[in-house]
């Protein structure tokens, strides 16, 4: 058994004998083998070049683990990617904040059924994306947040789910090969909102990167009213957030980073596509302006024509993230 898995195995045994604490690893098992590229659907085959996907599928340098960890007493699932042979050096780590709402955008496999990748795309594609960052020299960890399955319709979108992102920090601190003085955060779409909120709450990271991040929820709610009013698989903010009719302004202020850019004290790299139809590029531009006014450290890069998560510029996107993190 790999040293990595062995350490987690003993951690799980120890947790089973005592009260849970945030970041305790409750279970860990290898991620199932990715499906062959040629068996994937057209969307997945367009998202990655075959060589990149098959490299991630065949690699044997990193453990890719489906983990369950404790956050506020909840068992929350996530993904952990780290070296099978860490060596003597300490590895920096990236906390990845996924996008999506409730079950949409999940990065773990319900029932560990790898065929779910073919239905929803996100799990296997995210694993490949995160592998590329691990290959650049990082341990990578991500949370699926607590609101899915039976609680999916009640996703708080910047409430208790932020705890699930922050609780990844003690997971990393439990690993002796992780350099906890070099932690970084990377969020995409809704994960950008999560990243900004975690930074405001003092997440101990040295820098952050946000791709296609939502920085103003009130403006986004006007653009995408289904997130306010709900749809078939989500109740919507107006029902999920208590006393919405009287407290809407309070909620929007609390969750919109453009309102409190002065509280963000780490360097932030902001990237967006000018043609993004899911989250308009204005969210990036206004966030950069707010950081400029607050005297924050930031960089803004807008790609002329790309998809929501910048798949066409993946290599340049990752290069900028790695360089921004100073690694």
N, C-alpha and C positions, 0 to 999 in steps of 0.2 A: 504494500500500500504506500502511496506517495507520502512523503513527510508532511506535505500540506494537508492532505486528507486525514492523516493520523493526528495532527494537532487539533483539527476540528472535531475529530471523533472524541478525543479526551475532553475537549471543551464541552461537548454535548453531554457527556456522562456527568461532568461536574455540575452543569446547570440542572440536570434532572434531580440532583440531590439537594438543591437549595432553592431559595426564592429567586424568581427571575429579576434581572436588572436590564435596563435598556442596553441593547447591543449584545446580549447573550445569544450565542448561536444555539438554536434549538434542534436543528437538523441540517444535514448537508449530504448531497449526493451528486455524482457526476451528471453534467448536462447530457441529454441523449445526443447521439451522433446526428449531425445535420443531414438533411436529405441531400442527395446528389443534385448538383446544379441543373442537370438536364431534366430532372423530374419536377422541378419547381415550375410555378405558373409564369405567365408572361410578365406580370408586374415585377416579380422577384428577379427574373432574369434580366430585366432592364435596369434594376436598381444597382446591381453590382456587375462588373465584368466577370466573366467566368473564372479567370485566373485568380482574382482576388477572393472570390467566394470559395473556390476549391482549396486555396491555400489555408483559409481559416478552417475549413472542414477537415483537412488532413494534418494540421499542425499538431505537434506533440511536445511543444516547449511549455505550454501553459495548461493548468487545470482550469476548466470552466465548470463552476459549481452552482447548482440550484440550492440555495440556502433558505432556511427559515430562521428569523431572529426575533428578539423581543423588542417591542416598542410600546411604551405605556401599558405594559401587561398584555398586549396583543401579539399574536404570532403572525409576523409579516414575512412574505416571501421576497426574495431578491436573487441577484446574480453576483457572483464573485469570480473574477479572473485574476490569476496570479501565477508566478513561475513555479514549475515543478521543482526546480533546483535554484532556490534564491541566491545561493552562494553566501559570501560573507558581507556583501554590501547591503545597505538599507535601501528599500525601494520607495520612491514617492508614490502617491496614490491619488486617483481621481474618483470623486463621488459623482455619479451620473444621475441626473434628475430627468426621468422620462417624460414624454409628452402624453397626450391623450386624456380621456376622462373615463373613470370607472373601468369597465372591462375593455373598452376601446384603447388600444395602445399598450396592452399588457406585454410585459417582457418575459414572464414566466409561463410555463405550459400547464393549463388546467389538466389535472390527471396525468401530467407529464407525457401528454400525447403529442408527439412531434408532428403529427398530421395537422395540428392546430396552426402550424406555420403556414400551411397552404391556404387556410381559411382567412387568417388575419394578417399574414405577412410579418408583422412586427417582431415577434419573438426571435426568429432565426436571423432576420436582417439586423436586429439590434445586437445580437451576439457577434455577428461578423464585424459590425462597426466598432464594438467595444474591444474585440480582439485586436483591431488595428491600433488602438491606443495602447493596449498592453504590449504589443510588439514594439512600440516606440519607447518602452521602458517603464511602464507604470503598472501597479496593481490597480484594477478597476472594479468598483463595486456599485451596485444599483439597487434601488428599492422598487417594488411593484405597488407600493403604498397599500393601505389597509382596506380601501373601499373597492371591492370587486366581489363577484359572486352574489351572495345574498344581500350585501350592503352596497352594491354597485350604484344603485339609483340615488344613494345619499352621499355621494362623493362631495366632500366639503370644499374642495378646490381652494386650498390655501388655509385650511383650518388645522385640525389635528393631524392631517396627513403630512404636514411639515415636520412633525415630530419623527415620522418614519424616515425621512431623509437625514435628519440630524442624528438619529440613533445609529446610523451607519458609522459614525465616528468612533464610538467605543468598540464596534466590531473590528475596525482597523487597528485600534490600540491594543487589541488582544493578540495581535500577530507580531512576533518579534522581528520579522524581516521588513516591516513597514516603517518608514521614516515619518513619524507623525508630526514632525516639524515641516513636512512638505506635503501637505494635503491641498487638493484643488477641487473645484466644483465646476461641472459642465451640465447645462440644462438646455433642452430643446422644447420649443413651443410652450405648453403648460409648464414644462420643466424649467423654463426661464422664469416664470412667475415663482415657482418653488425655490429656485436658486436665489432670487432677490429676497424672498422672505427669510430664507435660512441665513443669508448674510446679515439681514437686519437683526436677526436674533443672535448674532455673534458666532455663527459656525466658524470653527477654528481653521479656516483655509487661507492660503496665501494669495490666491488669485482665483478668478472665475471667468468662464466663457459662456455666453448665451447665444444660441442660434434660434432665430425666428421666435423670440420670446414675447409673451404677452406682458406689456408693461403698464397698461391702463385697462382694467377690467370693465369699467363703465363704458368706455369707448368701444371696446370689443363686444360688449353685450348689445350695443346698438347695431354693430356690424353683423353679429351672429346672434340674433334674438333667441334662437333655440336654446342657448345656454342659460338664458334667464327664465324662459317659459317652460323649458323641458321638452323632451322628445321621447320616443318609445322606450329607450333604455336608460334614460336619466331624468330625474324629477325637475332639475333646473334650480338655479340659485334662489329664485323667488320662493321656492318651497323648502329648499335645504337649509338656507340661512335663517335662523330664528328671527321672528318679528321683522321680516324683510321690508314690509310696507313702511315701517317707522324707522328702520335702521339701515336702509340701503346705502345711503351716503357714507355711513360709518364703515360698512363692509368694503365698499369700493375704495375708500381711502386706505384702509388697512392692508389691502391686497394689491395695490397699484404702486409700483416702485417709482413712477414718475412723481409721485406725491412726496416721497421721502428719500430722494437721492442723496441728500446730505448725510444720511445714516449709513451709507454703504462705504466702508473704509478700505476695501481691498481693490486692486486693479481689476477692471472688468473689460473683457473683449466682447464686443457686440457684433454679430454677423447676421445678415439677412439678405433675402433675395428681393430685388425691386419688384419682381413679378409674382411674389407670394400672394396667393388668393385666399389662403386660410387665415393668416395673420398679416395684415397690411404692413408694409415697410415703415409706415409712420410710427409704429411702436418702437422701432430701433432708433429712428431719427429723434423722436421726442425724448427717449431715454438718454441718448447721448447729450442732448441739449440740457437736460436736467442735471446730468453729472458735470457738464461744463460749468453751469451756473453755480453748482455746489463746490467747485474746485476739486472734483474727484479725478482719479486716474482712470482713463479708459482709452479704448481704441474702437473705431467704428469702421467696418468694412461691409459695403453693400455690393452684392454681385448683380450684374446687369440682368441676367435671365437664368433662373434656376428654380428648382422645386423647393418645397417647404423646408426640408432639412438640408438643403444644398447638396443633393447627391451628385449632380454633375460636376461640382467642384470639391468633391470629397477629399481628395489628396491635399489640395491647397487649404481647405478648411482645417484638416487635421494638422497640417504643418503649422498653421498660424496658432492653433490651440497649444501645441507642444512648445512652440517658441515663446508664447505668452506665459506659459507655466514655467519658463526658465530652465527647461531640462535639456 
